[in-house]
Amino acid sequence: MDNKIRIRFAESTDLEVIRALVVELAIFEKEPDAVLATLNDYQEAFNSGLITVFVAETADEIVGMTLFYDTFSTWKGKMLYMEDFVVKEAYRSKGVGKLLFDKTLAYAQESGCKLMKWQVLDWNEGAVKFYEREGATIEKGWWNGKIVF
């Protein structure tokens, strides 16, 4: 792992890079045209406190991030939902993802969350193995539902 990686809360000036990382993730997930949220959408969500983001950065660039928000589980109580978790390809398998994930998990616990949830694609074996190494349970019996407006 590069010891020069720093994890910090994102600032509004980071949002363009954060959105670009989301686009990179969408391309990796074989959905290159799926990101419809604009930079303005990101700014509004960030400025209103709807989303929180941690970024991983080197001395000269942001190389990864987690984007998350508080929600509520009717079964467990307060919950953190990690919407996006991405590390630039050149920085994968170097410990950056673990730093980001651990920071996000600690934030959830410190915020009084009872659990943290996210989604992972069934074909993304590297991510599934990462989460399992971190002690996560991967629920395979639930299907996602959505309606896009």
Residue frames relative to the residue before (quaternion, step in Angstrom):
aa qw qx qy qz dx dy dz
M 1.0000 0.0000 0.0000 0.0000 0.00 0.00 0.00
D 0.4634 -0.6568 0.5237 0.2822 3.53 -1.12 0.73
N 0.3550 -0.7657 0.4998 0.1945 3.59 -0.52 1.18
K 0.6268 0.5513 -0.3387 0.4341 3.59 1.23 -0.17
I 0.4593 0.6571 -0.4634 0.3776 3.59 1.23 0.29
R 0.0853 -0.7825 0.6162 0.0250 3.55 -0.93 0.95
I 0.2165 -0.7503 0.6110 0.1294 3.57 -1.00 0.87
R 0.1129 0.7934 -0.5876 0.1118 3.57 -0.82 1.00
F 0.6002 -0.5069 0.4561 0.4180 3.54 -1.33 0.21
A 0.4783 -0.6549 0.5040 0.2971 3.55 -1.06 0.74
E 0.2698 -0.7090 0.6276 0.1751 3.49 -1.34 0.45
S 0.6736 -0.5064 0.3362 0.4205 3.58 -1.18 0.40
T 0.6292 0.5466 -0.3363 0.4384 3.60 1.09 -0.60
D 0.6233 0.5455 -0.3313 0.4519 3.61 1.27 -0.23
L 0.4936 0.7322 -0.4011 0.2435 3.58 1.19 -0.44
E 0.6134 0.5398 -0.3653 0.4461 3.61 1.02 -0.63
V 0.6611 0.4842 -0.2960 0.4908 3.59 0.99 -0.83
I 0.6219 0.5401 -0.3341 0.4581 3.58 1.02 -0.80
R 0.6638 0.4854 -0.3092 0.4776 3.59 0.88 -0.87
A 0.6310 0.5233 -0.3361 0.4637 3.61 1.00 -0.75
L 0.6312 0.5136 -0.3327 0.4766 3.61 1.05 -0.67
V 0.6199 0.5239 -0.3387 0.4759 3.59 1.05 -0.71
V 0.6328 0.5092 -0.3289 0.4819 3.60 1.00 -0.78
E 0.6298 0.5259 -0.3278 0.4683 3.61 0.99 -0.82
L 0.6467 0.5087 -0.3101 0.4763 3.58 1.00 -0.82
A 0.6462 0.5215 -0.3218 0.4549 3.59 0.93 -0.85
I 0.6301 0.5145 -0.3279 0.4803 3.59 1.01 -0.76
F 0.6429 0.5172 -0.3119 0.4710 3.60 0.94 -0.89
E 0.7239 0.4268 -0.2313 0.4902 3.58 1.02 -0.83
K 0.5082 -0.6941 0.3825 0.3371 3.58 1.33 0.39
E 0.5872 0.5201 -0.3807 0.4896 3.58 1.12 0.77
P 0.0025 0.8793 -0.4759 -0.0178 3.62 0.81 0.95
D 0.7459 0.3851 -0.2210 0.4966 3.60 1.12 -0.53
A 0.4729 0.7322 -0.3967 0.2878 3.58 1.29 0.09
V 0.6323 0.5367 -0.3504 0.4353 3.62 1.12 -0.48
L 0.0350 -0.8236 0.5646 -0.0408 3.54 -0.31 1.31
A 0.5347 0.6248 -0.4093 0.3952 3.60 1.20 -0.39
T 0.3393 -0.7568 0.5314 0.1726 3.54 -0.86 1.02
L 0.6738 -0.4482 0.3802 0.4478 3.54 -1.29 0.11
N 0.6192 0.5402 -0.3370 0.4597 3.58 1.04 -0.73
D 0.6163 0.5330 -0.3379 0.4710 3.61 1.05 -0.77
Y 0.6476 0.5103 -0.3086 0.4742 3.57 0.97 -0.87
Q 0.6587 0.5166 -0.3118 0.4496 3.58 0.92 -0.91
E 0.6604 0.5022 -0.3121 0.4629 3.58 0.91 -0.87
A 0.6683 0.4956 -0.3008 0.4661 3.60 0.91 -0.90
F 0.6667 0.4991 -0.2949 0.4684 3.57 0.98 -0.85
N 0.7021 0.4834 -0.2730 0.4459 3.57 0.80 -1.01
S 0.6871 0.4637 -0.2830 0.4825 3.60 1.10 -0.60
G 0.5049 -0.6609 0.4165 0.3671 3.60 1.26 -0.20
L 0.3790 0.7385 -0.4789 0.2857 3.57 1.26 0.21
I 0.7896 0.1595 -0.0807 0.5870 3.59 1.02 -0.80
T 0.1594 -0.7288 0.6566 0.1112 3.50 -1.32 0.52
V 0.0928 -0.8044 0.5865 0.0216 3.57 -1.04 0.75
F 0.1679 -0.7077 0.6733 0.1330 3.51 -1.19 0.75
V 0.1364 -0.7689 0.6178 0.0925 3.57 -1.06 0.76
A 0.2746 -0.6911 0.6418 0.1873 3.49 -1.31 0.59
E 0.0317 0.8295 -0.5551 0.0519 3.56 -0.72 1.00
T 0.3426 -0.6543 0.6294 0.2415 3.47 -1.34 0.52
A 0.7510 -0.3602 0.2663 0.4851 3.57 -1.22 -0.23
D 0.8376 0.2280 -0.0924 0.4878 3.59 1.03 -0.67
E 0.8197 0.1476 -0.1117 0.5421 3.62 1.16 0.08
I 0.4561 -0.6151 0.5639 0.3092 3.52 -1.33 0.45
V 0.1328 -0.8359 0.5322 0.0196 3.57 -0.71 1.12
G 0.8069 0.0131 -0.0191 0.5902 3.58 1.26 -0.01
M 0.0254 -0.8062 0.5910 0.0127 3.54 -1.29 0.23
T 0.1690 -0.6941 0.6765 0.1790 3.47 -1.44 0.24
L 0.1218 -0.7614 0.6349 0.0486 3.55 -1.01 0.91
F 0.0910 0.8215 -0.5439 0.1449 3.56 -0.67 1.12
Y 0.0957 -0.7792 0.6161 0.0639 3.53 -1.35 0.19
D 0.5328 -0.6025 0.4896 0.3368 3.53 -1.29 0.43
T 0.0574 0.7546 -0.6529 0.0306 3.51 -1.20 0.67
F 0.4259 -0.7091 0.5072 0.2421 3.58 -1.21 -0.15
S 0.2203 -0.7401 0.6232 0.1235 3.54 -0.99 0.93
T 0.3877 -0.7320 0.5053 0.2418 3.58 -0.67 1.03
W 0.6635 0.4857 -0.3075 0.4788 3.59 1.22 -0.28
K 0.8142 0.2786 -0.1135 0.4966 3.60 0.99 -0.80
G 0.5422 -0.5886 0.4276 0.4203 3.61 1.05 -0.70
K 0.8286 -0.1731 0.1387 0.5140 3.55 -1.19 -0.63
M 0.0226 -0.8067 0.5876 -0.0585 3.53 -0.90 1.03
L 0.2711 -0.7107 0.6196 0.1939 3.54 -1.21 0.57
Y 0.1546 -0.7742 0.6079 0.0842 3.56 -0.90 0.95
M 0.2269 -0.7635 0.5938 0.1134 3.57 -0.70 1.14
E 0.2579 -0.8118 0.5134 0.1046 3.55 -0.24 1.33
D 0.8110 -0.0019 0.0394 0.5837 3.58 0.90 -0.92
F 0.0026 -0.7490 0.6610 -0.0453 3.51 -1.16 0.83
V 0.2000 0.7896 -0.5503 0.1835 3.58 -0.40 1.20
V 0.0967 -0.7412 0.6627 0.0460 3.49 -1.20 0.78
K 0.5317 -0.6238 0.4594 0.3423 3.58 -0.90 0.88
E 0.6399 -0.5889 0.3417 0.3563 3.53 -1.00 0.90
A 0.6671 0.5195 -0.3096 0.4350 3.62 0.90 -0.85
Y 0.7321 0.4112 -0.2274 0.4933 3.61 1.19 -0.42
R 0.4572 0.6814 -0.4548 0.3462 3.59 1.25 0.09
S 0.8166 0.2211 -0.2107 0.4898 3.56 -1.24 0.66
K 0.5949 0.5464 -0.3736 0.4560 3.58 1.15 0.64
G 0.6547 -0.5449 0.3039 0.4266 3.58 1.26 0.28
V 0.4692 0.6839 -0.4466 0.3356 3.60 1.23 -0.13
G 0.6560 0.5211 -0.3092 0.4501 3.57 0.92 -0.90
K 0.6423 0.5167 -0.3230 0.4649 3.58 0.98 -0.80
L 0.6319 0.5236 -0.3347 0.4633 3.60 0.96 -0.79
L 0.6778 0.4898 -0.2847 0.4686 3.59 0.89 -0.93
F 0.6728 0.4975 -0.2981 0.4593 3.56 0.88 -0.97
D 0.6619 0.5080 -0.3066 0.4581 3.60 0.89 -0.92
K 0.6495 0.5128 -0.3136 0.4656 3.59 0.98 -0.82
T 0.6642 0.4963 -0.2991 0.4723 3.58 0.97 -0.85
L 0.6442 0.5172 -0.3078 0.4721 3.57 0.99 -0.86
A 0.6552 0.5018 -0.3094 0.4724 3.60 0.93 -0.87
Y 0.6273 0.5336 -0.3312 0.4605 3.58 1.01 -0.82
A 0.6413 0.5217 -0.3241 0.4600 3.59 0.94 -0.88
Q 0.6747 0.4899 -0.2957 0.4662 3.58 0.88 -0.93
E 0.6708 0.4973 -0.2941 0.4650 3.60 0.92 -0.90
S 0.6756 0.4896 -0.2791 0.4753 3.59 1.17 -0.58
G 0.5593 -0.6414 0.3708 0.3719 3.58 1.27 0.07
C 0.3744 0.7249 -0.4982 0.2934 3.58 1.18 0.39
K 0.4121 -0.7024 0.5348 0.2254 3.53 -1.16 0.73
L 0.7950 -0.0332 0.0147 0.6056 3.57 1.22 -0.42
M 0.2445 -0.7105 0.6360 0.1757 3.51 -1.40 0.28
K 0.0693 -0.8028 0.5922 0.0080 3.57 -0.90 0.95
W 0.0419 0.7574 -0.6509 0.0305 3.50 -1.37 0.43
Q 0.3942 -0.6785 0.5525 0.2812 3.54 -1.33 -0.02
V 0.0411 -0.7589 0.6484 0.0442 3.52 -1.25 0.53
L 0.4742 -0.6730 0.4894 0.2875 3.56 -0.97 0.85
D 0.5555 -0.6517 0.4069 0.3180 3.56 -0.94 0.90
W 0.6900 0.4770 -0.2874 0.4624 3.62 1.09 -0.58
N 0.5873 0.5763 -0.3721 0.4296 3.61 1.25 -0.20
E 0.1433 -0.8561 0.4935 0.0546 3.54 0.49 1.27
G 0.6249 0.5499 -0.3431 0.4351 3.59 1.00 -0.75
A 0.6731 0.4817 -0.2890 0.4810 3.56 0.97 -0.89
V 0.6349 0.5271 -0.3366 0.4536 3.60 0.94 -0.85
K 0.6626 0.4952 -0.3050 0.4719 3.60 0.91 -0.88
F 0.6142 0.5449 -0.3451 0.4547 3.59 1.00 -0.81
Y 0.6913 0.4809 -0.2825 0.4593 3.59 0.78 -1.05
E 0.6551 0.5070 -0.3188 0.4607 3.59 0.94 -0.80
R 0.6201 0.5247 -0.3374 0.4756 3.61 1.06 -0.69
E 0.6780 0.4819 -0.2798 0.4794 3.57 1.13 -0.67
G 0.6011 -0.6013 0.3440 0.3986 3.60 1.28 0.04
A 0.4447 0.7121 -0.4422 0.3156 3.58 1.26 0.18
T 0.3300 -0.6687 0.6253 0.2303 3.50 -1.32 0.50
I 0.1974 -0.7650 0.6025 0.1132 3.57 -0.80 1.00
E 0.2554 -0.7871 0.5492 0.1170 3.56 -0.44 1.28
K 0.1268 -0.8287 0.5433 0.0446 3.56 -0.54 1.14
G 0.6295 0.5810 -0.3274 0.3987 3.58 1.23 -0.19
W 0.6493 0.5116 -0.3213 0.4621 3.60 1.23 -0.24
W 0.2185 -0.7529 0.6082 0.1244 3.55 -1.02 0.85
N 0.4461 -0.6866 0.5093 0.2651 3.57 -1.11 0.68
G 0.1196 -0.7571 0.6368 0.0840 3.53 -1.13 0.72
K 0.1181 0.7941 -0.5922 0.0692 3.58 -1.06 0.64
I 0.1307 -0.7195 0.6731 0.1103 3.49 -1.37 0.42
V 0.1923 -0.7846 0.5827 0.0888 3.58 -0.70 1.06
F 0.2333 -0.7843 0.5637 0.1128 3.58 -0.81 1.02
